[in-house]
């Protein structure tokens, strides 16, 4: 592709409001995945513990983009696995930890969001016992410190979605120890060559205000042509303690 054509592609994306940093490990979530879910069983996207490994759990989401405000609204829900033949002993979900970009701050949490309790690096060994069974990789992100039965969590932010991690827990309802769950790909990243995103869920990235009509494939095409440096410094997706 000629230089003028490449620059034309980049200019077109910038004209659409593409701002912020890019990173080599990022894979933006295409709008076709703005609604979806994961269910228990590693092949279905969730690694469960406790009674959830028997009765099932569903983690679902819906993302919308407001072109007037350039804000995304993420709505996450934790609920019974509708495909389970055994009634779930849900107990009361304690909280949700959601991965974000390392540059994400509380300033990126906008009006209309549920209360974010903290923004930190969460790990099984350093979270005061609030994250039993969490994989050693841990995650940097936000904590919604509430739950209950079939809870819903809303986040309004200027950050576009990429594929990332979550962790949640219940108490010990069901008598099989702590009920915990996280995405199968916890601690890893999707790449430009990934075609099956079952192992992750959409989470807020560094890049801000990417309009829905621009597909992830178009952005990754620009990055792989060596133009990432023109729109932001490459960075590591994970920020581990």
Rosetta blueprint (number, residue, H / E / L):
1 X L
2 X L
3 X H
4 X H
5 X H
6 X H
7 X H
8 X H
9 X H
10 X H
11 X H
12 X H
13 X H
14 X H
15 X H
16 X L
17 X L
18 X L
19 X E
20 X L
21 X L
22 X L
23 X L
24 X L
25 X L
26 X L
27 X L
28 X E
29 X L
30 X L
31 X H
32 X H
33 X H
34 X L
35 X E
36 X E
37 X E
38 X E
39 X E
40 X E
41 X E
42 X H
43 X H
44 X H
45 X E
46 X E
47 X E
48 X E
49 X L
50 X L
51 X L
52 X H
53 X H
54 X H
55 X H
56 X L
57 X L
58 X E
59 X E
60 X E
61 X E
62 X E
63 X E
64 X E
65 X E
66 X E
67 X L
68 X L
69 X L
70 X L
71 X E
72 X E
73 X E
74 X E
75 X E
76 X E
77 X E
78 X E
79 X E
80 X L
81 X L
82 X L
83 X L
84 X L
85 X L
86 X L
87 X L
88 X L
89 X L
90 X L
91 X L
92 X L
93 X E
94 X L
95 X E
96 X E
97 X E
98 X E
99 X E
100 X L
101 X L
102 X L
103 X L
104 X L
105 X L
106 X H
107 X H
108 X H
109 X L
110 X L
111 X L
112 X L
113 X L
114 X L
115 X L
116 X L
117 X L
118 X E
119 X E
120 X E
121 X E
122 X E
123 X L
124 X L
125 X L
126 X L
127 X L
128 X L
129 X L
130 X L
131 X L
132 X L
133 X L
134 X L
135 X L
136 X L
137 X L
138 X L
139 X E
140 X E
141 X E
142 X E
143 X E
144 X E
145 X L
146 X L
147 X L
148 X E
149 X L
150 X L
151 X L
152 X E
153 X E
154 X E
155 X E
156 X E
157 X E
158 X L
159 X E
160 X E
161 X E
162 X E
163 X E
164 X E
165 X L
166 X E
167 X E
168 X E
169 X E
170 X L
171 X L
172 X L
173 X L
174 X L
175 X L
176 X L
177 X L
178 X L
179 X L
180 X E
181 X E
182 X E
183 X E
184 X L
185 X L
186 X L
187 X L
188 X L
189 X L
190 X L
191 X L
192 X L
193 X L
194 X L
195 X L
196 X L
197 X L
198 X L
199 X L
200 X L
201 X E
202 X E
203 X E
204 X E
205 X E
206 X E
207 X E
208 X E
209 X L
210 X L
211 X L
212 X L
213 X L
214 X L
215 X L
216 X H
217 X H
218 X H
219 X H
220 X H
221 X H
222 X H
223 X H
224 X H
225 X H
226 X H
227 X H
228 X H
229 X H
230 X H
231 X H
232 X L
233 X L
234 X L
235 X L
236 X L
237 X L
238 X L
239 X L
240 X L
241 X L
